[in-house]
Amino acid sequence: MQNFPDGQKVFNFIKVGLNSMRSSWNRFPEQIKRLSVVIVIFLALLITAIYLLVPPDFGKYGHFRASAVDEIVSQDIRYAGREICSDCHDDIVDTKYEGFHQNVACEVCHGPAAEHTDDPFAAQLEAPRGRGYCPLCHEYLPSRPTGFPQIVAASHNPMKPCISCHEPHNPEPPTTPKECEACHATIARTKSLSHHVYVPCTRCHKTPDEHKINPREVLPEKPASREFCGGCHAEDADSEKGIPRVNLETHETRYVCWQCHYPHLPEARE
């Protein structure tokens, strides 16, 4: 028959262990004790939240719910894809693929087309004709990429539908833009507050006329050397009085000017 320690020995063993733990705990500074209690409570809450909130099938196939795949598959198909549009509208698709909207899916403007492709007469697609739709992409915003066509809808041909001037499948401007700010609105607004406000853009950028028609295919030239800025700002430059001057032979010769000075808003005053 196996011999078990009597109850008094077990009690003494536990008592010694608790006293040792209490003694070790009392040696910690008071702020460490409080911080430890907070950490323990936080970990307990975190474990409880994970247990209650994380679905049981999470992580089965990846970092998502396994049941989400079945939920997505069970949804009705609403979008048909741009390829199927060419079955009936090949002439419009050809025009679109040659224009600036070639990378814009048809359903971006016309809405989900799955029902329309099943029964074209019963399910008609939207055809935006008002002024409120195009500015969703073309209203001026500083965060849009430079060169992207932007307008201020409140002042750009007010009350006039966009499609009265622009063919939406190939939206070329009816006339060639006369000013750079038609596309480079952010730079134009910055430059309007700078000392370069009266310097025409073409003074620094050689811009072919074709750039105004195909801005992303034909790019303007940019200055490539210090001597270009020196044409106005060198000490011996033949330019107007009051323009800040530098000695190009001694002034930060390791750098080109625009590494320190933003050309559209140069900060130098003297």
C-alpha positions in Angstrom: 0.0 0.0 0.0 1.4 3.4 -1.1 2.3 5.8 1.8 1.1 9.4 1.5 2.6 12.2 3.5 0.3 13.2 6.4 -1.8 16.3 6.2 0.4 18.4 8.5 3.5 18.0 6.3 1.5 19.0 3.2 0.1 22.0 5.0 3.6 23.0 6.2 5.0 22.6 2.6 2.3 24.9 1.2 2.7 27.4 3.9 6.5 27.6 3.3 5.9 28.1 -0.4 3.4 30.9 0.2 5.6 32.7 2.6 8.5 32.5 0.1 6.3 34.0 -2.6 5.1 36.7 -0.3 8.6 37.6 0.7 9.7 37.8 -2.9 6.7 39.9 -3.8 7.4 42.3 -1.0 10.9 43.0 -2.3 9.4 44.6 -5.5 8.9 48.4 -5.5 5.3 49.5 -5.0 5.0 50.8 -8.6 6.1 47.5 -10.0 3.4 45.7 -8.1 0.7 48.0 -9.4 1.9 47.8 -12.9 2.0 44.0 -12.6 -1.7 43.9 -11.5 -2.6 46.1 -14.5 -0.8 43.8 -16.9 -2.4 40.7 -15.4 -5.9 42.3 -15.7 -5.2 43.4 -19.3 -4.0 39.9 -20.3 -7.0 38.4 -18.7 -9.3 40.7 -20.6 -7.4 40.2 -23.9 -7.7 36.4 -23.6 -11.4 36.6 -22.7 -12.0 38.9 -25.7 -10.2 36.6 -28.1 -12.2 33.6 -26.8 -15.5 35.4 -27.1 -15.0 37.5 -30.3 -12.8 35.4 -32.6 -14.9 33.0 -34.7 -14.1 29.3 -34.3 -13.3 28.8 -38.0 -10.9 31.8 -38.1 -7.5 30.8 -39.5 -8.6 27.5 -41.0 -7.6 28.5 -44.6 -5.8 31.8 -43.8 -6.2 35.1 -41.9 -10.0 35.1 -42.4 -13.1 33.2 -41.5 -13.5 30.0 -43.4 -17.3 30.5 -43.5 -16.7 33.9 -45.3 -15.8 32.0 -48.5 -19.2 30.2 -48.6 -20.9 33.5 -47.8 -19.2 35.2 -50.7 -19.9 32.4 -53.1 -23.6 32.4 -52.2 -24.0 36.0 -53.2 -25.7 36.9 -56.4 -23.4 37.8 -59.3 -24.0 41.5 -60.1 -21.0 42.5 -62.3 -20.5 41.0 -65.7 -17.0 42.4 -66.5 -15.9 44.7 -69.3 -15.1 41.9 -71.8 -18.8 40.9 -72.3 -19.7 44.5 -73.3 -17.9 44.1 -76.6 -20.4 41.4 -77.7 -23.0 44.0 -78.4 -21.2 47.4 -78.1 -18.0 46.6 -80.1 -18.0 50.1 -81.7 -18.1 51.9 -78.3 -15.6 49.5 -76.8 -13.2 50.2 -79.7 -13.6 54.0 -79.2 -13.1 53.6 -75.4 -9.9 51.6 -75.8 -8.4 54.3 -77.9 -9.2 57.1 -75.4 -8.2 58.2 -72.0 -10.9 56.1 -70.3 -9.5 52.8 -71.7 -8.6 51.6 -68.2 -12.0 52.6 -66.7 -14.4 49.6 -66.5 -17.7 50.1 -68.2 -19.6 49.3 -65.0 -17.8 52.1 -63.1 -20.1 54.6 -64.9 -23.0 52.3 -65.9 -23.4 50.2 -62.8 -23.6 46.4 -62.4 -24.4 44.8 -65.7 -25.0 41.1 -65.0 -28.8 41.3 -65.2 -28.5 43.5 -68.4 -26.3 40.9 -70.1 -28.9 38.2 -69.3 -31.8 40.3 -70.6 -30.8 43.6 -72.2 -34.3 44.8 -72.7 -35.7 44.0 -69.2 -32.7 45.4 -67.3 -31.5 48.8 -68.6 -28.2 50.3 -67.4 -27.6 53.8 -66.1 -26.2 56.4 -68.3 -25.0 59.4 -66.2 -25.9 62.6 -67.9 -25.8 65.2 -65.1 -22.9 67.2 -63.7 -22.7 65.3 -60.4 -21.1 62.1 -61.6 -17.9 63.1 -63.5 -16.5 65.3 -60.7 -16.3 62.2 -58.5 -13.1 61.6 -60.3 -12.3 65.0 -61.9 -13.2 67.5 -59.2 -10.0 69.3 -58.0 -8.4 67.6 -55.0 -4.7 68.2 -54.0 -4.3 64.5 -53.3 -4.9 63.6 -57.0 -1.8 62.8 -59.1 -0.3 65.8 -60.9 -1.3 65.8 -64.6 -4.7 64.2 -63.9 -7.4 66.3 -65.5 -9.2 68.2 -62.8 -11.8 71.0 -62.6 -13.6 73.2 -60.1 -17.1 72.2 -61.0 -18.6 75.3 -59.5 -16.8 77.5 -62.0 -16.2 75.2 -64.9 -19.1 75.8 -67.3 -21.7 75.8 -64.6 -25.1 74.3 -65.2 -23.8 72.6 -68.4 -23.7 68.8 -68.5 -20.2 67.3 -68.9 -21.3 65.2 -71.9 -22.3 68.2 -73.9 -18.6 69.0 -74.4 -16.9 65.7 -73.7 -17.6 62.3 -75.3 -17.5 60.1 -72.2 -16.0 57.0 -74.0 -13.1 59.1 -75.4 -13.1 62.4 -73.3 -10.8 64.6 -75.2 -11.3 68.3 -74.4 -13.2 70.2 -77.1 -10.4 72.7 -77.3 -6.7 72.5 -76.4 -6.1 73.7 -72.8 -4.6 77.2 -72.9 -3.2 77.1 -69.4 -1.2 74.5 -67.5 -3.5 74.7 -64.5 -6.2 72.8 -66.3 -4.3 69.7 -65.3 -1.7 70.9 -62.8 -4.0 72.7 -60.5 -2.0 72.0 -57.3 1.2 73.4 -58.8 -0.6 76.4 -60.2 -2.1 77.3 -56.8 1.3 76.9 -55.1 3.0 78.9 -57.8 0.4 81.7 -57.5 1.7 82.4 -53.9 5.4 82.3 -54.8 8.0 84.7 -56.2 7.7 82.8 -59.5 4.1 83.7 -59.9 4.9 85.8 -63.0 7.3 83.3 -64.5 5.5 81.4 -67.3 5.6 77.6 -67.0 7.2 77.3 -70.4 10.2 79.4 -69.2 11.4 76.4 -67.3 9.6 73.6 -69.1 9.9 73.1 -72.8 6.4 71.8 -73.6 5.5 70.4 -77.1 2.0 71.2 -78.3 1.3 67.5 -78.4 1.6 67.4 -74.6 -1.7 69.2 -74.3 -3.4 66.5 -76.3 -1.6 63.4 -75.0 -0.1 64.6 -71.7 1.0 61.1 -70.5 2.7 60.1 -73.8 4.4 63.4 -74.6 6.1 64.8 -71.5 7.6 68.3 -71.1 11.3 68.8 -70.4 12.6 69.8 -67.0 15.8 71.7 -66.3 18.8 69.5 -65.8 21.6 71.7 -64.6 22.5 74.5 -62.1 23.2 76.8 -65.0 19.6 76.9 -66.0 18.6 78.6 -62.7 21.7 80.7 -63.0 20.2 82.3 -66.1 18.2 84.4 -63.7 19.9 84.0 -60.4 23.6 84.0 -61.1 25.5 87.2 -60.1 26.3 88.1 -63.7 22.9 87.1 -65.1 21.1 89.5 -67.4 17.8 89.6 -65.4 15.7 92.0 -63.5 16.9 93.8 -60.4 15.7 92.5 -57.1 16.0 88.9 -58.1 18.1 86.8 -55.5 21.6 86.2 -56.7 24.2 83.6 -56.0 27.7 82.8 -57.0 27.4 79.5 -58.9 31.1 78.8 -58.6 31.0 78.8 -54.8 27.3 78.3 -53.7 26.7 74.6 -52.8 28.4 73.3 -55.9 27.7 69.7 -55.0 23.9 70.1 -55.5 21.5 71.2 -58.2 19.3 74.1 -57.1 16.0 72.1 -56.7 17.5 69.8 -54.1 17.3 72.7 -51.7 14.7 75.1 -53.3 11.3 74.0 -54.5 11.0 75.8 -57.9 7.3 76.4 -57.7 7.6 78.1 -54.2 11.2 79.2 -53.8 11.8 80.7 -50.3 14.9 82.8 -50.9 14.3 86.6 -50.5 17.8 88.0 -50.6 
